[in-house]
Amino acid sequence: MDRQPKHPSFIKDFFNEYFDLRKDKDDEKVIMESIRKGVAFQGANLWILIFAIFVASLGLNVNSTAVIIGAMLISPLMGPIIGMGLAVGINDFDLLKRSIKSFAVATVISVVTATIYFSLTPLNEAQSELLARTSPTIYDVLIALFGGLAGIVALSAKDKGNVLPGVAIATALMPPLCTAGYGLATGQLIYFLGAFYLYFINSVFISLATFLGTRFLHFSKKQFVDKAREKTVKSYIIGLVIITMCPAFFMTYNIVQSTIYNSNANNFINKVLNFPNTQVINREIDYKDKSIRIVLIGDEVPETQIAHARDQLKSYKLQNTQLSIIQGANSNSVDVKNLRSLVMEDFYKDNAERFEKQEAEIAQLKNELQTYTRYNQLDQSIIRELKVLYPHAQSISLSYAIETEISTQKKDTLTLAFMRFSPRPKANEQAQITEWLKACTGARQLKLIIE
C-alpha cells in the first residue's frame, strides 16, 4: 500500500509553528482599550503633539535628521489613524467617529502650529529635509502599508516591544504636516498641497494596513441587537471607506504611473542618449506634460542620431513624450546659472572627500606640533621651581616619544625627561623627581634619565 506524501502536512506544521500570529495575540479587550486610549486627543496628548510639531519644524528648519526623528518618536499621531483602521475592521461606528474627529483635530492643530512657527522663524530657506516631503512616491505608499501592518501586529502581541516608535519614524507623519505649515507660512501653495498629499496617503494606508491586520487576526466584530441599526452602521462605514479610499487609490495609481514613467525615462536617457564624447549635464523629466528635456555638452550630436533616439521612445514605453535636446553652452539655449550650479555641485562632490582628508591631516599635524612645542614651554616654566626644589640640577630636557613593545608590537606614548645633576641624586630622590615632573607635565607615563 502506497504511503501518502507528508510534504503538505510538514509545510502546514512549519507555518503554524513559526508564522501563526494567534499564539502571541493578547486579550482583545486589552488591545482595544490600548488603541481607544491612543485615539483621544485631549489634555496631555494634545500638548505633546504641539511640542512635537515645534521640534519637527525646528529639525526641518535647520536640516537636522536627528531632531526630526526625535519629534516623530514623541508624536502621538499614530493613535487616531490606527483607531480608524480598527473601527472599520470591527464595525465600530462610534470608534470610527471618534477617530476621525481626533484625526481632524490633530491634523488642523499640527498645521496651524507649524504655520505659526515658520511665520516667526528668521530662517526661511527650504532645506533638503523639508523639500523631501513635498512629493510622495510609490515607496512612501509601501512604507506606510508595511509600517501599518507592523504596527497592528505589534499592538496585538502580548510582548509589544518597541515597534510603534519605529513605525512612527518609518511612515513619517510629522514632517509632511510641518512642511504643509511651511507652505502656508511662506505662501507657497505647491509645498502645502504636495506635503498634505503625502500625509493623506500615509494616513490612509496605515489605516488600511490596520484594517487588514484586524481581519487577518480575526478580531471579534461588534454585534448589534437591532439588525436594522447594524445594517445602517455598516452602510455608513462602507460609504466613509469608499469616500476615503477612492481618492487615495486614484492618487496611488498616479504615483505608480509617475514612478514607472520616471524610471523608463531615466533608462532611456542612460542607454539611448549615451553619445560618444558628450555628457548629459542636466535632465528634466515631467510626467504631467510627458516631456523630457536634456542638456548636452561636448561634441555636437547630428540630427539624424537625435531623430533615431526619438524613434526609440516607444521601446521604453514613453509614447507621446516630447524629447528636447539642447546642445552647446550659449546663453539662449542653456540656463547659465543652472549650468554653473551643476558644475560647482559636481566639483564639490568630487573634491569633498579630498578636502576632508586634508583637513584631518592638518588637524593631526597641528596636534602633533602642539605636543612637541609644549615641552619647550614647560622647560622654561619649571626651571624656577627646579632651582628651588633641586638646586644641584644642572640641566633639563623634555621630549615626546613612542614606545613599542617588541614581543606584542603594542605602542604607547611616553614622555622622556633628560636631567643632569651634580652630584647624582639617590634612588628615592629620583622617584620624587619623577612624580614631580609627572604633575608638572600632566604626562601619564614619564621616564627620567639622569646623567
N, C-alpha and C positions, 0 to 999 in steps of 0.2 A: 504493500500500500504506500502510495507516494505521500510524502510529508509536505504540508503547505509551507511556503517560504515565510520566514519570520521578519523579513525586512520591514513591512509596513508597521508591524507591532513595535519593532525596535525604534523606528523613527518617531512613532507616536509617543512612546515612553520617554524618548530623549527630549522631545519638545515639552512634554508635560513636566519633566523634571527640571529643565533649565529655563523655559520660557513662559511658564504658567504664572501670570501676574496675580491670580486669585489667592495663591498661597501667602503672599505678603500683604494682601489687602487688609486695611484697617477697618474697624467698625464704621458702617456707613453714616451713622449718626454723628460720630466724631469727625469724619471727613466733611460732612455737610455743614456742621457747626463751625468748623475752621474756615470754610470758604465763605459762609454767611458773615462771619466777623470781619473778613477782609473786604467785603463789599461796602460796608458802611464808611462814608467819608464825612465824619464829624469830629470836632474837637482835635485830639492829638494827631489823628491820621491826616487831617486837612492841613494842619500846620507843618507836619513833616513833609508833606507834598510841596508846600510853598517853599520851604527851606531847601528841599532837594532841587527844585526848579532854579532857585538862585545859584546853587552850587553848580548845576549843569550849565547854566548860562555863563557863569564865570569861566568854567572849563572851556566852553566853545569860544569865548571871547579872547582868552589867552592861548588857545590852541593846545590845551593840556589834556591828553588822553587819560591820564591817571585821575584827574579831578572829575572828568565825565563819568568814568567807571565808578568812582566813589558815589556820585549822585545817583546813578542807576541802582546801586546796591541799597541805598536808603529809601528809595522811592516806593510808595505803596500802590502804584498804578495798576499792577497786575491783578489786584483783588476783584474789582468790578468786571474786568474782561473775562476772567475765569468764571466769575459768577454767571455771566450771560450764557456761556457755553454749557455750564452745569444746568441752568434753568431750562434751556431748550432740551437738553438730554433727558430730564426727568419730568418734563411737562409742568414745571412750577412757574405759573404766570406771575405770582406775587414776587418771587425772587427775580424774575426777569425784569419786572417794572422797577424794582429797587436797584438792580444792577445797571440798567440803562440810565436811570436818574443819577446815580453816583458817578457813572462814566461821563455823562454830560457835564456834571458839576466839576469833576476833576479836570476835564479837558478845558473847559472855559477858564477856570481859575489858573490853570497852568499857563495857558496862552496869555492871559492878562498879566500874570506875574512876570513872564519872560518879556512881554512888551514894555512893562514898566522899567525893568532892568535895562534893556537895550535903549530905551529912551533917555536914560540918565547917564549911562556909561560914556566916558570920553573916547573909548576905543570902538570905532565904528567900522573898521575894516573887516570884511568877511574872511575868516581864516579857513584853512583846508578842512578842519574838523567840522566846521559849520556847513561848508559847501557840499560836503559828502552826504548831507542829509536833505538834499533838495531834489533828488531824482531817484526814485525806487527802481530796483532791478528784480529780475526773477530770483536772484539769490536772497533778497530780503523776504520774498514770499516763502521760500523754502525754509529759511531760518525761523520765521515766525511759526510755520506749521510744525516743524520738528521740535522747536523750542516749546511750543504749547503742549505737544504730546509728552515731552519730558516732564513738564510742569504738572499735568494731571496725574501721571504715573507716580511722581514723587509725592504729591498730596494724598494719593490713595494708599501709599505704603505705610506700614507701621513705623519703619525707620525712615523718616522723611529726609534726613541728611541735609546737605546744603545745596540742593539742586535749584531751588527757586531763585536765589541770588544770581546763579549762573544763567538761568533763563532770562532774568531781567536784563542782564548785561548783553546777552546774545541778541535778543529781539530788539533792543534799543528803542524803547518807547519815549524816553525823556528827551533825547537830543532833537528828534523831529519837532516836538512841541516847542522847544526853545527856539529852534530855527524859524518856526512859524511866527513866534513872537518877534524875532529879529526882522522878519519880512514886514510885519505890520509897523514896527517902530521906525523902520527906515523907508517905508513907503514902497517897498519892492514886492509887489503882489505875486510875482512869479516864485519867489522864495517861499512865501506863505502857502501858496497852492501846492507846490512840489513837496514841501515838508509835511503838510497836513495830509496829503495823498499817501505818503509813506506811513504816517501814523495810523491812518484809517486801514490801510492794507494789513499792517502788522496786527492791529487790534482784531480785525475780522478773522484772520487766520489763526490767531491764538485761541479765539472763541470756538472756531471750527474744530481745532485740534482737541479742545476740552470736550466738546460735544461728542466727537468720535471716541474719545477715551472713555467717557461715561457709558456709551453704548457697548464698547468692547469689554468693559469691566462689569457689565450687567448691573448697573445701578438700578435700584427699585424706582419705578415711576410713581408719581403722585397719583393716588386713587381718589376719585370723586364719587360721592354718594349720588349726586344729581347728574345723571348721564347727559342731560341736555347742557348743563353748565360745562361738563367735561368737553363736549363737542365744541362749544363756543370758545373755551380757552384754547383748545388745540388749533382752532381756526385762526385765532388771534396770533398764536405763536408762529404758525406756518406763514401767516401774512407778514409778520415782522421779519421772519427769517428771509423770506423772498425779497422783501424791500431792501434788506441789508446786504444779502449775498449777491443779488443780481448785479449791482454796480461794482461790487468787489471782484466778481468773476470777469466782468467786462474789462475792468482795469487790469486785472491779472493777464487776461488774454492779450491786451495791448502791450503789457510789459514783456510777455513771452515773445510776441512778434517783433518788438523793438530789439530785444536781446539777440534774437536769431538774425535779424537784418544787420545789426552792427557786427556780429561775428562773421557773417558772409561777406560784408563789405571789407572788413579787415583782411580776411583771407584773400579776397580779390586784389586788394592793394599790394599785399606782401608777395603774391605769386605772379600776378599778371603785370603789374606796374613796376616790376623789378628790372628796369632798363640798365644796360651797361653804362658805366661812367656817369650815372645820375643818382641822386639821392632824394627821397621824399622828406622834405623838411617840415611839412605841415599837412594835416589831413582833417577835414571837417565832414562828418557823416550825419545826415539829417534824415531820420526815419519818417517824420511827418511830411516833409517836402519831397522825399525819395530822391535825395541828391547826394553826390559825393564830390567834394572839392579838394583837389590835390595841388600842392605847390612843389615843383621840382627844381632842383639846382644841379648844374653840371652840363654835360653835352646835350644839345637840343635834340629832342626826340621827333622824328619825322611824323607827319600827319597820318601816313599810311599805318604806322605802328599804333598810333593812338586810335585810329578807326578800327583796327584789328582788336584792340583791347576792349573797345565799346561793344564789339560783336560777342565778346565772351561774357558779358554781364549776365546773360540768360543762364549760362552754365553754372553761375554761382547764385541762382535764384534771386537775381536783382533786376527783374523785369521792370520796365517803366522808370528806371533810375537815370537821372541826368548826371553824366560824368563831365566834370570841368577840370581840365588840367592846365595849370598856369606854369609857364617856364620863364626863366630869366629872373632878374632882380631889379627891374626898373620900377619906379615909384607908381606907375599906372597900374601894374599888374599885381604887385605884392604890397602888403601892409608892412612897411619898413619897420615900424615899431614892433610888430608881432615877430617879424623875422629876427630883429635884434634880440628880443627877449628869448626866442628859441635858441639862438646861437649861444647866448650867455648862459642859459639854463644847461645846455649840453656841456659848455665849458666848465661850469661849476660842478656838475655831476662827475665829469671825468677827473677833475682835479681835487675834489673834496677829500678823497681818501689820502691823496699825497700830502695835502696841506695838513690834515690831521696828524699824519705820521711825523711830518716835520715839526709840528708844534709839540708833539710828545717828546721827540728827541731833544728839542731846545729846552723844554722844561726839565728833562732828566739831566742835561748838561749843566743847567743853572743850579740844580740841587747839588750836583757833584762839586761844582765850583764853590758854592757856599760852604760845603763840608770841608774843603781844603783851606779856604781863606779864613774860616772862623778860628782855626787853630793858631794862625798868625796873630789874630787879635787877642786870643786867650793868652798867648805867650807874654804879651805886653801887660795884660790886665792882672795876671797873678804874680808878676815879678815882685811887686811891693810886698805882698803877703809872704812870698817866699823868703825875702830878705829878713823879715821879722821872725818867722817860724823856724827857718833853717838857714842861719847865717853862714854855715860852711858850704852851702850850694854855690857852685861857680857858673853853671850854665844849664839851660833847659830848652828842649825842642819837642814839640808835639806834632804828630802826623797821623793820618788815617790810612789803614791798611786792610786788606782782605786776607783772612787766614783760611787755608784749605787743609782739611784732614786727608792724608794720603790714602788711608785704608777705605774710607767711605766717600771720598770726593765731596764731602759736605763743606760748604763755605759759610763764613760768618765774618761780620765786621769787627774790627779791632782798632783801638786807639793805642799808639805807641808813644811812650814818654822817655826821651833820652835825657839823662841828667849827669852832670859831672860834679863830684864832691871832693873836698879835701879837708879832713880825712874822710874816708868811705864810711857811711852810716852802717849801724848794726842791723841785723835781720828784723828785729821788732820795730825799729825806726823806719826801715824800708816799707814795712806793711802799713805803718801810719801815713807815710808819704803817698803810697798808692791810693788809700782810701780818701785822703785829702784831695788828690788830683781827680779822682772819680767824681767827687762832689763838685769840684770847680768846673769840670768839663761836661758833666752830665753823661759821661760815657758808661754804657752798660758793662763793657769789658775793657780793661786797660792793663797794659803790660809795661812795667817800669824796668828800664835798662840803665844801669849805673856804671859809669866808668871811674 
